[in-house]
Amino acid sequence: MFNVNATFTVEGKAPVVHEWAGLEKVHAVDHLEKKLNDFMQKMNGLASSIIHGKAPKPTTRTNPATLVLDCSVWEDGNLWARATYTYPNMSEEMQAVFIGTFDGEMAKLDHSVKDKKAHK
């Protein structure tokens, strides 16, 4: 069985933890990892659009802080895969975009995976 964990940490704030437990491999790989990849592609696309002038640059930089997203997949208690993304000096506005985009992708999960989410 697989467990998946995605944790957002922002300096000075309590971590936001998303956990799914008791997943079959197909759920962990075909659903959760795919959605995490879709999320990262959207964020990279947004960054690219800003860099190339296709999207407006954020005009405010309220309380910039380092945001860290740590994703890990465990199989029978053993680490199977892990990815950590660190974004230094991310403003509160971009933190909201980042976390909102993540929540949007997670809302599209198959119900067989959604139902395995641990509620904290």
C-alpha positions, 0 to 999 in steps of 0.5 A: 500500500502507498501513502502520499504526503504533500506539505507546504511550509512558509516561514512563520506559518504552520505547515499545511499538510495533505496526506493520503493513506492506503492507496493502491499503486495505480492511485498513487502513480496514475492519479496523485503523481499525475496531478502533482505534475500537472500542478507543477506544469501550471506553475512553470507555465505561469512563471514563463508567461511572467518572464516573457511578458505574456502575463503581468508581473505581480505589482506587490510583494507583501511579506515575502517569505520562502515557500517549500513544497515537499512531496513524498510517496511511501510504499509499505513504510519505505520512501518510494519517491520524493520531490522538494521545491523551494521558492525563496522570497515568494509574496503572500499574493503568489503564495495564494496563487500557488496554494490555490492552484494546488488545491484546484488540481487536487479537487480534480482527483478521482473519488477513489483517491479523494476518499483516502485523504486524511482529514486533519 
